[in-house]
Amino acid sequence: MTPKGEELTQKGEIPLIFELKRKITASFSAQDDISSAQNSSTKILKMIFVLKGTLTICGLHSKKPLGILTDQQHNLIINSEDLVWKTDHKDHEIFCLDIDLFFLERYLPVEHLGLLNLKKGLETNQLAMFSPQNLHINPEIVTILNNLKTSNHTGFCERLFLEAKVLELLMFQSSQFEHLSENAELRQLKEDEMNRMLAVKEILVNHIDNPFSLRHLAHMVGTNEFNLKRNFKIAFGTTVYGYLNQYKMEMAKTMLLAKNITIAEIANKMGYTYPTHFSNAFKKYFGYLPNKLKSGKLSVLIFRGLENF
C-alpha cells in the first residue's frame, strides 16, 4: 500500500516480494484517483484489502467499472497498465501488496481455480480476479495487516517477515475461496442479506465488552434469529459468537504485543469480569497463556519473532 508518490519495486532472486522505499502505510492518498500503473509488469499481482471505503477499478479508456471492492472486502487481481483505481471516499483505508505470479505458482497447485482465473485474465488481457466474488476480511487478516504496518524488521529479516505474512494472507484467501466454491448457498446470498450480516459484524466489534443476544442482534438488522445464524455462518464461515471470540482474541494478542497494557486491563476491555477467565479463553484459543506472551517467552513463535535474534 502506498501514499501518493511512493513506488513499489521488486528486488532479489526470489520473485516474491517487493521492497518499499518507506514503511508500509495504512492507506492510499485521499486526494487523487489512484492509478495502478506503478512500474508494474502485467505479471504482477495485487492483494487488495479494503478496510474502509470503496475501491473502483476501471479501464484506462472506459468509465464503466470492471470491479468494485467495498468495506471489509479483499481479493487478488492481475495488475495491468490499462487499469485505473479510484477511491470514492476521502475517509478510506486500503491495503495493497504486490507479488509476482511466479510466487503464487510456487505455492498453489496448477489446477487451483483461483490461479486458473488469474491466468485466464492474463491470456485474454482482461481484468482477472482470484475469486469471482469478493472475499471478506476476518479478524486474523486484520491482525496480519496491522503487523505489516507496524513491523520494524530490516534487511534479510524484513524479507523473511514479509514473505511469511504474504503466505498467511494467501492461505486465508485460498481457504475463503474454497469455502465459497464449495458452498452454493454463499454464492446465492442476496445483497441485502449480506449487508445485514456485515451490519451484525460491525455491531459485534463495537460492543465486544457487552455483546447483544442473538434475538436482539436479529431485530437490530431487520431479520430473525434463524436467518441470522444461518446467513452469518454462510457469510463468514463461523457462528456469530465464534466470530466475536476470534475478534476478541486477535485484538487481545495485538494489545499484549504492545506491552503497555496489563492483562487485567485487556480482560476488562474484552468484557471479562475476571482476568483468569480471559486467560483461560486465551489459552484455549492460542494454546498458551497471555502472560507467556506478555513476558516475551514465546517471542520466537509470534509475529514479531525475529526481533530477538
ChimeraX attribute file (.defattr): number of C-alpha atoms within 10 A of each C-alpha:
attribute: neighborCount
match mode: 1-to-1
recipient: residues
	/A:1	25
	/A:2	22
	/A:3	16
	/A:4	14
	/A:5	7
	/A:6	13
	/A:7	17
	/A:8	18
	/A:9	14
	/A:10	18
	/A:11	11
	/A:12	10
	/A:13	7
	/A:14	10
	/A:15	16
	/A:16	22
	/A:17	22
	/A:18	19
	/A:19	18
	/A:20	15
	/A:21	11
	/A:22	11
	/A:23	14
	/A:24	19
	/A:25	18
	/A:26	20
	/A:27	19
	/A:28	21
	/A:29	19
	/A:30	17
	/A:31	11
	/A:32	12
	/A:33	15
	/A:34	21
	/A:35	16
	/A:36	17
	/A:37	16
	/A:38	15
	/A:39	12
	/A:40	18
	/A:41	13
	/A:42	16
	/A:43	16
	/A:44	20
	/A:45	26
	/A:46	22
	/A:47	22
	/A:48	19
	/A:49	27
	/A:50	22
	/A:51	22
	/A:52	18
	/A:53	18
	/A:54	21
	/A:55	24
	/A:56	18
	/A:57	21
	/A:58	20
	/A:59	18
	/A:60	14
	/A:61	9
	/A:62	11
	/A:63	10
	/A:64	11
	/A:65	13
	/A:66	15
	/A:67	17
	/A:68	15
	/A:69	23
	/A:70	19
	/A:71	18
	/A:72	20
	/A:73	22
	/A:74	24
	/A:75	23
	/A:76	25
	/A:77	21
	/A:78	27
	/A:79	25
	/A:80	25
	/A:81	15
	/A:82	17
	/A:83	21
	/A:84	22
	/A:85	20
	/A:86	19
	/A:87	24
	/A:88	14
	/A:89	13
	/A:90	13
	/A:91	12
	/A:92	19
	/A:93	23
	/A:94	26
	/A:95	22
	/A:96	22
	/A:97	18
	/A:98	24
	/A:99	22
	/A:100	21
	/A:101	19
	/A:102	14
	/A:103	17
	/A:104	17
	/A:105	12
	/A:106	11
	/A:107	11
	/A:108	15
	/A:109	12
	/A:110	12
	/A:111	8
	/A:112	13
	/A:113	17
	/A:114	23
	/A:115	21
	/A:116	16
	/A:117	18
	/A:118	22
	/A:119	18
	/A:120	15
	/A:121	16
	/A:122	17
	/A:123	9
	/A:124	9
	/A:125	13
	/A:126	17
	/A:127	21
	/A:128	26
	/A:129	25
	/A:130	25
	/A:131	23
	/A:132	15
	/A:133	16
	/A:134	21
	/A:135	23
	/A:136	20
	/A:137	20
	/A:138	17
	/A:139	18
	/A:140	17
	/A:141	19
	/A:142	18
	/A:143	17
	/A:144	17
	/A:145	21
	/A:146	14
	/A:147	17
	/A:148	21
	/A:149	15
	/A:150	13
	/A:151	17
	/A:152	13
	/A:153	16
	/A:154	11
	/A:155	7
	/A:156	8
	/A:157	14
	/A:158	15
	/A:159	17
	/A:160	14
	/A:161	21
	/A:162	20
	/A:163	17
	/A:164	13
	/A:165	18
	/A:166	20
	/A:167	15
	/A:168	15
	/A:169	18
	/A:170	18
	/A:171	14
	/A:172	17
	/A:173	24
	/A:174	20
	/A:175	12
	/A:176	20
	/A:177	21
	/A:178	15
	/A:179	16
	/A:180	22
	/A:181	17
	/A:182	11
	/A:183	12
	/A:184	11
	/A:185	14
	/A:186	20
	/A:187	14
	/A:188	10
	/A:189	14
	/A:190	11
	/A:191	9
	/A:192	9
	/A:193	19
	/A:194	16
	/A:195	13
	/A:196	19
	/A:197	25
	/A:198	19
	/A:199	14
	/A:200	20
	/A:201	18
	/A:202	11
	/A:203	16
	/A:204	22
	/A:205	16
	/A:206	11
	/A:207	13
	/A:208	17
	/A:209	16
	/A:210	12
	/A:211	16
	/A:212	14
	/A:213	11
	/A:214	17
	/A:215	13
	/A:216	14
	/A:217	21
	/A:218	20
	/A:219	13
	/A:220	15
	/A:221	17
	/A:222	11
	/A:223	16
	/A:224	15
	/A:225	15
	/A:226	11
	/A:227	13
	/A:228	24
	/A:229	17
	/A:230	14
	/A:231	22
	/A:232	22
	/A:233	17
	/A:234	22
	/A:235	22
	/A:236	22
	/A:237	16
	/A:238	15
	/A:239	17
	/A:240	21
	/A:241	14
	/A:242	13
	/A:243	20
	/A:244	19
	/A:245	20
	/A:246	17
	/A:247	21
	/A:248	23
	/A:249	21
	/A:250	21
	/A:251	17
	/A:252	20
	/A:253	19
	/A:254	16
	/A:255	17
	/A:256	20
	/A:257	18
	/A:258	10
	/A:259	13
	/A:260	9
	/A:261	12
	/A:262	12
	/A:263	20
	/A:264	16
	/A:265	12
	/A:266	19
	/A:267	21
	/A:268	14
	/A:269	15
	/A:270	21
	/A:271	16
	/A:272	19
	/A:273	13
	/A:274	11
	/A:275	17
	/A:276	14
	/A:277	11
	/A:278	23
	/A:279	19
	/A:280	14
	/A:281	18
	/A:282	22
	/A:283	13
	/A:284	11
	/A:285	14
	/A:286	12
	/A:287	10
	/A:288	15
	/A:289	18
	/A:290	22
	/A:291	14
	/A:292	11
	/A:293	17
	/A:294	20
	/A:295	12
	/A:296	17
	/A:297	10
	/A:298	16
	/A:299	18
	/A:300	13
	/A:301	11
	/A:302	12
	/A:303	18
	/A:304	17
	/A:305	13
	/A:306	15
	/A:307	13
	/A:308	8
	/A:309	7
